[in-house]
Each structure stands twice: as C-alpha cells, then as structure tokens.
Amino acid sequence: MDAAKFRRELLEVQSELHRFAYKLTADRDEANDLLQETSLKALDNMDKYMPDTNFKGWMYTIMRNIFINNYRKVVRDQTFVDRTDNLYHMNQSLEIDTDSTEGNYDIKEIRRAVNSLPSEYRIPFAMHISGFKYREIAEKLSLPLGTVKSRIFFTRQRLQSQLHDFIA
C-alpha cells in the first residue's frame, strides 16, 4: 500500500477511532491524546501493515494495545514497593473509613492475617493485589516466575482458611 492510500484510510477511520478512544478513557482530552498516539504509531509502522487486510481492525488493535500499556504504566508508577528491612511502610495502618464497628473489626482482622504472613509470602501477595503482574513481581524480587505464582496461590489459600468466618 502506498503512503497516500494509507493516509487516506487513516483519515477515514479517525472519527470511529475517536469514539473508541473515548469509550476506553471516558475523557475527551485523554481520548484525543490516545487518538494522536495511535495515529503516530500507525504512521511510524506503515511498512508493517499488510495490504488487503482489515485496516480498521489493525488500527483498533494498535489503540487498544497503547491504552493497555499506558494503564499498566500508571498502575506500576503508583505502586510502592517497601524495601526497608523492617517493612516500615507496609506495616503502616491504611486509612480506610468504615461506617460500622463490625467493618472496623473485619478490616483489623484481615490486616492481622496479612501481617502475620512471612515476608516471602506477604510481599509478593501485596504486590499482586496492588496491580503487579506475576512476571513483574518476579523481576522486581529476583525470583522465578513459578515461585511467585506458588507463593501467591498459597497465600490466598492460607488467608481464606484464616478468614473463613469473615467470608460468609
């Protein structure tokens, strides 16, 4: 496909891509940024587009992938890994407002159960519930991927058995 035809097709799908970007972001400015980033990426990778394939589908895939990568980056940037020897930051109480005494008790019991875990289980589990993927946890903690998955699995099982009364 020549560059002129590629640009024409790109212009034809702009309004549909903008609607899709708005559905993903729910914000006009972010949708505009996502559309612009998608268009630039498509133009940079024009040579990778296979002629006589679904151009619109190719563009949607690029946009979706950019959105997912940006979302993961935001989650990763907002996640804090406590590397202090005594896990000072992890042991700080969370600011959770609840309306009932029972709710306060449940949260304290859950915290107690999580904090009673050995650090080799508590840290990967805390990272996982903070949004890290198994692979990211393995890289950050320099552990094999299978070890991370096992530790998170066993931590879930242990917490479920310890907190069985609170689940019901």
Salt bridges, closest charged atoms under 4 A:
GLU16 OE1 - LYS56 NZ 2.96
ASP77 OD2 - LYS73 NZ 3.00
GLU109 OE2 - ARG112 NH2 2.44
GLU136 OE2 - ARG76 NH1 2.64
GLU139 OE2 - ARG135 NH1 3.48
